[in-house]
Amino acid sequence: MQTLHIDVAVIGAGTAGLAAYGAAKAQGASVVMIEGGPYGTTCARVGCMPSKLLIAAAEAAHSAEHGAQFGVHVNGEVYVDGREVMARVKRERNRFVGFVVDSVDNLPAQEKLRGYARFIDATTLQVDEHTVVHAKRVVIATGSTPAVPAPFKALGDSVVVNDDVFAWDDLPASVAVFGPGVIGLELGQALSRLGVKVKVFGASGSVGPFSDPVVRDYALSTLGSEFYLDPKARVLAMEQVDGKAQIRFVNLDGEEVSESFDYALIATGRQPNVRHLGLENTGLQLDARGVPLFDPQTLQCGDSPVFIAGDANELLPLLHEAADQGKTAGDNAGRYPQVHAGFRRSSIAVVFSEPQMMMVGSRFADLPADSFVIGAINFEAQGRSRVMAVNKGLLHLYADKQTGRFLGAEMIGPRAENLAHLLAWSHQQQLTIAQMLDMPFYHPVIEEGLRTALRDAAAKLV
C-alpha cells in the first residue's frame, strides 16, 4: 500500500472531473485524478454522441420514406440495414471517445491514479488495495448511471438501459420503452423510424421536459401520431417469457392486451454514483439518495473541503453544466478556504426528437401565476417551416408583466436547437421583449416564427 500526499484529489475523469482537474491546476494546486472505470465521458460513450448518431440514421430513413410530398420518389422500398446502422454508430462513437481518451493520456502519469476511491475520512481516500491518498481537498465527480426500478427486475435480461443500446450489433424487431422523458423519446422515436416496433409507456403523464400543459399536450399529439405513446399507461403485469419481455397493459382504446417485446428499455431516470464511496465516513450530511448536501452556487459540501460537481449532484445533468460545475468545484478546491459562487449561465435544454423540443430560462411551472404573459406561435402555417414540410410545432415564451423582460420559453417545433440558443442568449442578457423585437430577422427563415411569438407577447404586455 503506497501513500500519496496531494492538495486536491478529483474522483472521476468525466466531463466534470476533467474540468475540475484543470481549474484546480490553474490555482497552483497539486492534483491527482482518480478513475476506476474506462476513460471517456458519459456523453461520448453512452449519451449525447451515440444517441445523435442513431437519430441521424433515423432521420435519413425518415427523409427517404417521405420524399413523395416534394415530388421526390424512391424506386423500391427503403431498406434499413440494422447491422450497418449500429456499425456506424459504434465506429463514430469510438472516434469521439478516442478524443477524450487521448486528452487523458496526455496528462502527466503522476497526476492519474487508476482504481476506485473510497473515503476513509473527509479528506483521506483509499484507492482499491494499492494507494492511500491524503488530500487537503476533494472533488467528487463520479457521474451517474441509469436507474432500474425494482418492478422491472421481473423482466430479467430482456431489460436494457440506454448504455446497452449502443452495444447492439443489430437492431431488434421490437422494444418497449418505459419513460417518455428525454432519453426515452429520443431513442424510442429513432428506433421506430428505423423500423423497430416501439411502444412508449409513461406513468405520470409527462412528455419530454415540458411543464407547460399546452405545449406538453401538443407534443403528445404530434409524437403520438407517429408512434405509440401513452404517458399515463396502465401496465397490469410484466414478466419474461421465452427470453422476451411480456407486457400486459390497457391500450389507448381502453382494451386489455398483452404484447411481447425483444427488449424493455428502461429510461425512467438516473442515479448518482455515490453509493460505494464510503461517504458515511466523511461526517458530511447526506440526503435520502446518499448525496452530500451542498451549496448549488459554490458546490461546497457543508463547510467542508469537499466539493461535488456534474451528474453526481443531479443539479442539472447536462454536459455543458457538468463542465461549468467542474470548473467551479475545481477552482474552489484549489483556492479553499476562499470559495466563491461559480459563473452560472442561463439554463438551456434541447431534446433531439422530431420535432425537436427545447426549454430556456424559467419553466412555466416555476413562474408565479398572473405575473407573466405568454407569447405564442403555432408553426403549422409558418412560411419557411411549411416550405420544408416541417410545419409542426408550438412555441410559448414568457414575459414579465411589469418589466416586459423575457423570462423563459418551452417549445416543440422545427430548429428548436437553434431557437433555443437565440433565446438563451437573450435571457442571459436580461433583454425585454421590445429589445428582442429590435433585433434583425431575415426572410424567409424559421426565426420569423420567433418574431411572431414576440409580437404576440408585446401585444399582451401593452
FIDO-776328 format. One record per residue (C-alpha): residue number from 1; x, y, z. Coordinates in nm, 3 decimals. Layout:
% FIDO-776328
[NUM, [X, Y, Z]]
...
//
This chain:
% FIDO-776328
[1, [0.000, 0.000, 0.000]]
[2, [0.158, 0.327, -0.114]]
[3, [0.079, 0.670, 0.033]]
[4, [0.024, 0.990, -0.163]]
[5, [0.001, 1.346, -0.024]]
[6, [-0.176, 1.594, -0.252]]
[7, [-0.357, 1.928, -0.246]]
[8, [-0.665, 1.823, -0.446]]
[9, [-0.798, 1.477, -0.528]]
[10, [-1.057, 1.462, -0.807]]
[11, [-1.267, 1.143, -0.810]]
[12, [-1.386, 1.077, -1.165]]
[13, [-1.239, 1.156, -1.506]]
[14, [-1.556, 1.252, -1.691]]
[15, [-1.660, 1.596, -1.812]]
[16, [-1.688, 1.746, -1.462]]
[17, [-1.375, 1.573, -1.336]]
[18, [-1.158, 1.688, -1.624]]
[19, [-1.282, 2.046, -1.580]]
[20, [-1.219, 2.030, -1.205]]
[21, [-0.868, 1.896, -1.262]]
[22, [-0.783, 2.183, -1.497]]
[23, [-0.934, 2.450, -1.270]]
[24, [-0.755, 2.325, -0.959]]
[25, [-0.425, 2.312, -1.151]]
[26, [-0.482, 2.671, -1.264]]
[27, [-0.490, 2.772, -0.895]]
[28, [-0.142, 2.625, -0.849]]
[29, [-0.260, 2.318, -0.655]]
[30, [-0.107, 1.974, -0.687]]
[31, [-0.379, 1.746, -0.824]]
[32, [-0.443, 1.377, -0.876]]
[33, [-0.736, 1.245, -1.078]]
[34, [-0.873, 0.905, -0.972]]
[35, [-1.072, 0.685, -1.210]]
[36, [-1.164, 0.318, -1.178]]
[37, [-1.374, 0.278, -1.492]]
[38, [-1.290, 0.331, -1.858]]
[39, [-1.182, 0.677, -1.965]]
[40, [-1.428, 0.864, -2.183]]
[41, [-1.722, 1.077, -2.076]]
[42, [-2.084, 0.962, -2.043]]
[43, [-2.168, 1.198, -2.329]]
[44, [-1.915, 1.045, -2.566]]
[45, [-1.961, 0.683, -2.463]]
[46, [-2.331, 0.625, -2.400]]
[47, [-2.503, 0.964, -2.407]]
[48, [-2.513, 1.265, -2.635]]
[49, [-2.298, 1.147, -2.923]]
[50, [-2.408, 0.785, -2.986]]
[51, [-2.772, 0.881, -2.941]]
[52, [-2.736, 1.157, -3.203]]
[53, [-2.568, 0.908, -3.437]]
[54, [-2.868, 0.676, -3.405]]
[55, [-3.104, 0.971, -3.453]]
[56, [-2.914, 1.079, -3.766]]
[57, [-2.967, 0.734, -3.917]]
[58, [-3.336, 0.752, -3.829]]
[59, [-3.368, 1.096, -3.991]]
[60, [-3.206, 0.962, -4.310]]
[61, [-3.456, 0.675, -4.323]]
[62, [-3.750, 0.905, -4.249]]
[63, [-3.647, 1.155, -4.519]]
[64, [-3.610, 0.878, -4.777]]
[65, [-3.958, 0.749, -4.696]]
[66, [-4.130, 1.089, -4.707]]
[67, [-3.992, 1.248, -5.022]]
[68, [-4.313, 1.199, -5.220]]
[69, [-4.468, 1.517, -5.078]]
[70, [-4.197, 1.707, -5.265]]
[71, [-4.244, 1.502, -5.579]]
[72, [-3.927, 1.305, -5.499]]
[73, [-3.986, 0.929, -5.521]]
[74, [-3.766, 0.634, -5.429]]
[75, [-3.779, 0.339, -5.667]]
[76, [-3.837, 0.039, -5.450]]
[77, [-3.873, 0.004, -5.073]]
[78, [-3.643, 0.195, -4.838]]
[79, [-3.435, -0.069, -4.662]]
[80, [-3.267, -0.021, -4.324]]
[81, [-2.971, -0.249, -4.255]]
[82, [-2.957, -0.267, -3.877]]
[83, [-2.604, -0.404, -3.870]]
[84, [-2.476, -0.120, -4.084]]
[85, [-2.661, 0.134, -3.870]]
[86, [-2.511, 0.004, -3.547]]
[87, [-2.167, -0.039, -3.700]]
[88, [-2.157, 0.331, -3.791]]
[89, [-2.294, 0.431, -3.450]]
[90, [-2.019, 0.237, -3.273]]
[91, [-1.747, 0.337, -3.516]]
[92, [-1.817, 0.709, -3.485]]
[93, [-1.887, 0.681, -3.112]]
[94, [-1.545, 0.520, -3.061]]
[95, [-1.390, 0.807, -3.253]]
[96, [-1.544, 1.062, -3.015]]
[97, [-1.442, 0.855, -2.713]]
[98, [-1.090, 0.836, -2.856]]
[99, [-1.057, 1.215, -2.843]]
[100, [-1.140, 1.212, -2.472]]
[101, [-0.910, 0.919, -2.400]]
[102, [-0.627, 1.092, -2.585]]
[103, [-0.671, 1.406, -2.376]]
[104, [-0.647, 1.199, -2.056]]
[105, [-0.349, 1.002, -2.188]]
[106, [-0.167, 1.330, -2.242]]
[107, [-0.193, 1.422, -1.873]]
[108, [0.120, 1.358, -1.661]]
[109, [0.128, 0.998, -1.539]]
[110, [0.191, 1.104, -1.178]]
[111, [-0.136, 1.300, -1.180]]
[112, [-0.355, 1.000, -1.269]]
[113, [-0.446, 0.713, -1.041]]
[114, [-0.633, 0.405, -1.164]]
[115, [-0.878, 0.247, -0.924]]
[116, [-1.195, 0.306, -0.725]]
[117, [-1.175, 0.557, -0.441]]
[118, [-1.342, 0.519, -0.103]]
[119, [-1.343, 0.775, 0.177]]
[120, [-1.167, 0.675, 0.498]]
[121, [-1.244, 1.017, 0.638]]
[122, [-1.338, 1.354, 0.482]]
[123, [-1.001, 1.403, 0.309]]
[124, [-0.842, 1.057, 0.313]]
[125, [-0.914, 0.816, 0.031]]
[126, [-0.823, 0.454, -0.025]]
[127, [-0.791, 0.360, -0.391]]
[128, [-0.850, -0.012, -0.442]]
[129, [-0.591, -0.201, -0.238]]
[130, [-0.288, -0.012, -0.359]]
[131, [-0.291, 0.356, -0.253]]
[132, [-0.396, 0.581, 0.034]]
[133, [-0.439, 0.942, -0.073]]
[134, [-0.410, 1.216, 0.189]]
[135, [-0.570, 1.517, 0.021]]
[136, [-0.632, 1.865, 0.156]]
[137, [-0.944, 1.899, -0.061]]
[138, [-1.158, 1.655, -0.261]]
[139, [-1.384, 1.697, -0.565]]
[140, [-1.648, 1.427, -0.620]]
[141, [-1.725, 1.399, -0.993]]
[142, [-1.834, 1.038, -1.025]]
[143, [-2.128, 1.091, -1.263]]
[144, [-2.447, 0.886, -1.269]]
[145, [-2.588, 0.561, -1.404]]
[146, [-2.935, 0.461, -1.529]]
[147, [-3.172, 0.351, -1.255]]
[148, [-3.384, 0.037, -1.297]]
[149, [-3.678, 0.034, -1.051]]
[150, [-3.745, -0.296, -0.875]]
[151, [-4.065, -0.395, -1.066]]
[152, [-3.865, -0.425, -1.388]]
[153, [-3.648, -0.699, -1.239]]
[154, [-3.931, -0.936, -1.334]]
[155, [-3.827, -0.891, -1.698]]
[156, [-3.486, -1.049, -1.639]]
[157, [-3.219, -0.999, -1.902]]
[158, [-3.467, -0.855, -2.151]]
[159, [-3.422, -0.528, -1.957]]
[160, [-3.180, -0.280, -2.114]]
[161, [-3.080, 0.079, -2.039]]
[162, [-2.958, 0.339, -2.286]]
[163, [-2.596, 0.232, -2.226]]
[164, [-2.682, -0.116, -2.357]]
[165, [-2.845, 0.009, -2.677]]
[166, [-2.511, 0.129, -2.812]]
[167, [-2.358, -0.217, -2.765]]
[168, [-2.611, -0.379, -3.000]]
[169, [-2.468, -0.527, -3.320]]
[170, [-2.807, -0.520, -3.491]]
[171, [-3.145, -0.356, -3.441]]
[172, [-3.409, -0.567, -3.263]]
[173, [-3.756, -0.625, -3.401]]
[174, [-3.941, -0.470, -3.105]]
[175, [-3.874, -0.257, -2.796]]
[176, [-4.099, -0.142, -2.511]]
[177, [-3.972, 0.191, -2.378]]
[178, [-4.056, 0.290, -2.022]]
[179, [-4.019, 0.662, -1.957]]
[180, [-4.126, 0.932, -2.209]]
[181, [-3.857, 1.171, -2.095]]
[182, [-3.562, 1.299, -2.296]]
[183, [-3.383, 0.964, -2.335]]
[184, [-3.699, 0.759, -2.388]]
[185, [-3.840, 0.987, -2.656]]
[186, [-3.513, 1.033, -2.844]]
[187, [-3.430, 0.662, -2.858]]
[188, [-3.790, 0.548, -2.893]]
[189, [-3.860, 0.767, -3.195]]
[190, [-3.524, 0.687, -3.355]]
[191, [-3.579, 0.313, -3.322]]
[192, [-3.934, 0.348, -3.456]]
[193, [-3.811, 0.536, -3.763]]
[194, [-3.553, 0.264, -3.821]]
[195, [-3.828, 0.002, -3.847]]
[196, [-3.837, -0.128, -3.488]]
[197, [-4.183, -0.184, -3.336]]
[198, [-4.185, 0.060, -3.045]]
[199, [-4.433, 0.135, -2.769]]
[200, [-4.352, 0.407, -2.516]]
[201, [-4.511, 0.390, -2.171]]
[202, [-4.517, 0.658, -1.902]]
[203, [-4.670, 0.685, -1.558]]
[204, [-4.701, 1.050, -1.454]]
[205, [-4.845, 1.199, -1.773]]
[206, [-4.530, 1.396, -1.851]]
[207, [-4.394, 1.419, -2.205]]
[208, [-4.032, 1.521, -2.255]]
[209, [-3.916, 1.805, -2.030]]
[210, [-4.230, 2.018, -2.052]]
[211, [-4.407, 2.184, -1.760]]
[212, [-4.636, 2.400, -1.981]]
[213, [-4.952, 2.187, -2.018]]
[214, [-5.046, 2.329, -2.359]]
[215, [-4.703, 2.261, -2.508]]
[216, [-4.698, 1.919, -2.344]]
[217, [-5.035, 1.826, -2.494]]
[218, [-4.922, 1.943, -2.839]]
[219, [-4.610, 1.726, -2.806]]
[220, [-4.819, 1.425, -2.706]]
[221, [-5.050, 1.468, -3.004]]
[222, [-4.766, 1.521, -3.251]]
[223, [-4.539, 1.239, -3.139]]
[224, [-4.830, 1.008, -3.065]]
[225, [-4.938, 1.032, -3.428]]
[226, [-4.608, 0.873, -3.532]]
[227, [-4.552, 0.600, -3.275]]
[228, [-4.738, 0.451, -2.977]]
[229, [-4.706, 0.689, -2.682]]
[230, [-4.907, 0.660, -2.361]]
[231, [-4.772, 0.892, -2.087]]
[232, [-5.024, 0.762, -1.828]]
[233, [-5.012, 0.394, -1.912]]
[234, [-5.190, 0.128, -1.709]]
[235, [-4.938, -0.155, -1.705]]
[236, [-5.101, -0.456, -1.540]]
[237, [-4.821, -0.713, -1.538]]
[238, [-4.467, -0.774, -1.660]]
[239, [-4.276, -1.099, -1.694]]
[240, [-4.012, -1.262, -1.906]]
[241, [-4.144, -1.534, -2.135]]
[242, [-3.915, -1.728, -2.368]]
[243, [-3.644, -1.466, -2.329]]
[244, [-3.871, -1.174, -2.417]]
[245, [-4.047, -0.904, -2.220]]
[246, [-4.418, -0.983, -2.192]]
[247, [-4.619, -0.671, -2.107]]
[248, [-4.989, -0.675, -2.017]]
[249, [-5.145, -0.330, -2.033]]
[250, [-5.457, -0.130, -2.113]]
[251, [-5.408, 0.027, -2.455]]
[252, [-5.517, 0.371, -2.574]]
[253, [-5.855, 0.228, -2.680]]
[254, [-5.919, 0.101, -2.327]]
[255, [-5.864, -0.264, -2.420]]
[256, [-5.656, -0.501, -2.210]]
[257, [-5.382, -0.653, -2.428]]
[258, [-5.061, -0.849, -2.388]]
[259, [-4.761, -0.797, -2.615]]
[260, [-4.413, -0.943, -2.638]]
[261, [-4.100, -0.732, -2.699]]
[262, [-3.739, -0.827, -2.763]]
[263, [-3.629, -0.572, -2.506]]
[264, [-3.769, -0.340, -2.240]]
[265, [-3.570, -0.016, -2.249]]
[266, [-3.585, 0.145, -1.904]]
[267, [-3.547, 0.522, -1.931]]
[268, [-3.708, 0.624, -1.603]]
[269, [-3.415, 0.822, -1.461]]
[270, [-3.056, 0.807, -1.344]]
[271, [-2.894, 0.780, -1.003]]
[272, [-2.573, 0.946, -0.880]]
[273, [-2.269, 0.720, -0.849]]
[274, [-2.208, 0.776, -0.477]]
[275, [-2.318, 0.451, -0.314]]
[276, [-1.975, 0.292, -0.291]]
[277, [-1.771, 0.600, -0.198]]
[278, [-1.793, 0.546, 0.178]]
[279, [-1.947, 0.890, 0.227]]
[280, [-2.079, 0.776, 0.564]]
[281, [-1.716, 0.806, 0.683]]
[282, [-1.686, 1.174, 0.595]]
[283, [-1.912, 1.327, 0.858]]
[284, [-2.098, 1.506, 0.579]]
[285, [-2.475, 1.540, 0.596]]
[286, [-2.632, 1.322, 0.325]]
[287, [-2.972, 1.340, 0.160]]
[288, [-3.207, 1.045, 0.102]]
[289, [-3.009, 0.941, -0.207]]
[290, [-2.681, 0.940, -0.016]]
[291, [-2.561, 1.259, -0.187]]
[292, [-2.388, 1.516, 0.038]]
[293, [-2.583, 1.835, 0.096]]
[294, [-2.410, 2.113, -0.095]]
[295, [-2.431, 2.479, -0.189]]
[296, [-2.554, 2.493, -0.552]]
[297, [-2.358, 2.814, -0.610]]
[298, [-2.017, 2.708, -0.474]]
[299, [-2.072, 2.326, -0.489]]
[300, [-1.914, 2.301, -0.143]]
[301, [-2.048, 2.026, 0.082]]
[302, [-2.139, 2.198, 0.408]]
[303, [-1.837, 2.390, 0.533]]
[304, [-1.601, 2.104, 0.448]]
[305, [-1.315, 2.092, 0.194]]
[306, [-1.526, 1.854, -0.018]]
[307, [-1.698, 1.965, -0.340]]
[308, [-1.936, 1.780, -0.572]]
[309, [-1.988, 1.851, -0.944]]
[310, [-2.163, 1.719, -1.253]]
[311, [-2.417, 1.438, -1.271]]
[312, [-2.314, 1.317, -0.924]]
[313, [-2.508, 1.605, -0.768]]
[314, [-2.802, 1.585, -1.013]]
[315, [-2.833, 1.964, -1.017]]
[316, [-2.859, 1.985, -1.398]]
[317, [-2.742, 1.662, -1.566]]
[318, [-2.620, 1.816, -1.893]]
[319, [-2.271, 1.816, -2.042]]
[320, [-2.225, 2.194, -2.051]]
[321, [-2.350, 2.219, -1.693]]
[322, [-2.108, 1.944, -1.584]]
[323, [-1.819, 2.134, -1.743]]
[324, [-1.919, 2.461, -1.572]]
[325, [-1.971, 2.290, -1.240]]
[326, [-1.641, 2.107, -1.266]]
[327, [-1.464, 2.436, -1.322]]
[328, [-1.636, 2.592, -1.020]]
[329, [-1.565, 2.294, -0.793]]
[330, [-1.203, 2.265, -0.905]]
[331, [-1.144, 2.637, -0.874]]
[332, [-1.287, 2.642, -0.522]]
[333, [-1.095, 2.331, -0.422]]
[334, [-0.778, 2.496, -0.549]]
[335, [-0.836, 2.820, -0.355]]
[336, [-1.007, 2.675, -0.045]]
[337, [-1.100, 2.807, 0.212]]
[338, [-1.176, 3.116, -0.002]]
[339, [-1.465, 2.981, -0.207]]
[340, [-1.691, 3.180, -0.436]]
[341, [-2.005, 3.130, -0.642]]
[342, [-1.930, 2.997, -0.987]]
[343, [-2.042, 3.155, -1.310]]
[344, [-2.391, 3.032, -1.399]]
[345, [-2.531, 3.065, -1.748]]
[346, [-2.898, 3.085, -1.836]]
[347, [-3.043, 2.736, -1.848]]
[348, [-3.090, 2.573, -2.186]]
[349, [-3.205, 2.221, -2.272]]
[350, [-3.276, 2.053, -2.606]]
[351, [-3.440, 1.722, -2.696]]
[352, [-3.338, 1.587, -3.038]]
[353, [-3.672, 1.435, -3.123]]
[354, [-3.854, 1.535, -3.440]]
[355, [-3.994, 1.792, -3.397]]
[356, [-3.725, 1.900, -3.156]]
[357, [-3.804, 2.025, -2.806]]
[358, [-3.637, 2.294, -2.603]]
[359, [-3.659, 2.484, -2.276]]
[360, [-3.484, 2.809, -2.188]]
[361, [-3.473, 3.014, -1.869]]
[362, [-3.760, 2.979, -1.623]]
[363, [-4.007, 2.697, -1.672]]
[364, [-4.379, 2.769, -1.697]]
[365, [-4.435, 2.578, -1.371]]
[366, [-4.180, 2.787, -1.182]]
[367, [-4.334, 3.127, -1.266]]
[368, [-4.585, 3.286, -1.027]]
[369, [-4.936, 3.277, -1.167]]
[370, [-5.062, 3.603, -1.319]]
[371, [-4.710, 3.753, -1.317]]
[372, [-4.638, 3.692, -1.685]]
[373, [-4.787, 3.684, -2.033]]
[374, [-4.742, 3.412, -2.295]]
[375, [-4.633, 3.490, -2.648]]
[376, [-4.727, 3.201, -2.876]]
[377, [-4.688, 3.074, -3.229]]
[378, [-4.816, 2.759, -3.390]]
[379, [-4.571, 2.664, -3.667]]
[380, [-4.825, 2.484, -3.884]]
[381, [-4.873, 2.793, -4.103]]
[382, [-4.525, 2.943, -4.059]]
[383, [-4.376, 3.018, -4.402]]
[384, [-4.029, 2.861, -4.407]]
[385, [-4.143, 2.568, -4.192]]
[386, [-4.419, 2.490, -4.443]]
[387, [-4.178, 2.521, -4.737]]
[388, [-3.964, 2.246, -4.582]]
[389, [-4.267, 2.042, -4.467]]
[390, [-4.156, 2.062, -4.104]]
[391, [-4.452, 2.277, -4.004]]
[392, [-4.544, 2.107, -3.679]]
[393, [-4.472, 2.293, -3.360]]
[394, [-4.574, 2.526, -3.081]]
[395, [-4.363, 2.789, -2.903]]
[396, [-4.463, 2.957, -2.578]]
[397, [-4.238, 3.232, -2.445]]
[398, [-4.294, 3.403, -2.113]]
[399, [-4.254, 3.775, -2.036]]
[400, [-4.282, 3.962, -1.707]]
[401, [-4.596, 4.179, -1.693]]
[402, [-4.426, 4.459, -1.504]]
[403, [-4.091, 4.492, -1.680]]
[404, [-4.150, 4.324, -2.015]]
[405, [-3.837, 4.115, -1.956]]
[406, [-3.809, 3.780, -2.131]]
[407, [-3.831, 3.509, -1.863]]
[408, [-3.819, 3.176, -2.044]]
[409, [-3.967, 2.951, -2.311]]
[410, [-4.089, 2.599, -2.382]]
[411, [-4.118, 2.471, -2.737]]
[412, [-4.167, 2.174, -2.964]]
[413, [-4.101, 2.254, -3.328]]
[414, [-3.856, 2.293, -3.616]]
[415, [-3.498, 2.400, -3.547]]
[416, [-3.566, 2.422, -3.176]]
[417, [-3.196, 2.367, -3.106]]
[418, [-3.117, 2.691, -3.290]]
[419, [-3.400, 2.898, -3.149]]
[420, [-3.302, 2.781, -2.800]]
[421, [-2.963, 2.945, -2.835]]
[422, [-3.107, 3.277, -2.951]]
[423, [-3.346, 3.276, -2.658]]
[424, [-3.084, 3.166, -2.403]]
[425, [-2.852, 3.448, -2.513]]
[426, [-3.142, 3.694, -2.483]]
[427, [-3.230, 3.558, -2.139]]
[428, [-2.873, 3.581, -2.012]]
[429, [-2.857, 3.943, -2.126]]
[430, [-3.192, 4.008, -1.948]]
[431, [-3.346, 4.155, -2.262]]
[432, [-3.702, 4.277, -2.278]]
[433, [-3.948, 4.165, -2.544]]
[434, [-3.918, 4.509, -2.705]]
[435, [-3.538, 4.482, -2.722]]
[436, [-3.562, 4.138, -2.877]]
[437, [-3.801, 4.269, -3.142]]
[438, [-3.543, 4.534, -3.231]]
[439, [-3.305, 4.255, -3.341]]
[440, [-3.275, 4.172, -3.715]]
[441, [-3.484, 3.894, -3.869]]
[442, [-3.415, 3.768, -4.221]]
[443, [-3.681, 3.641, -4.463]]
[444, [-3.777, 3.366, -4.517]]
[445, [-3.646, 3.184, -4.208]]
[446, [-3.792, 2.980, -3.924]]
[447, [-3.674, 3.250, -3.684]]
[448, [-3.958, 3.466, -3.816]]
[449, [-4.180, 3.237, -3.613]]
[450, [-3.997, 3.356, -3.303]]
[451, [-4.071, 3.714, -3.406]]
[452, [-4.440, 3.627, -3.433]]
[453, [-4.437, 3.496, -3.076]]
[454, [-4.250, 3.806, -2.957]]
[455, [-4.511, 4.029, -3.124]]
[456, [-4.786, 3.829, -2.956]]
[457, [-4.622, 3.883, -2.618]]
[458, [-4.567, 4.252, -2.688]]
[459, [-4.937, 4.300, -2.771]]
[460, [-5.037, 4.136, -2.444]]
[461, [-4.790, 4.348, -2.248]]
[462, [-4.947, 4.664, -2.390]]
//
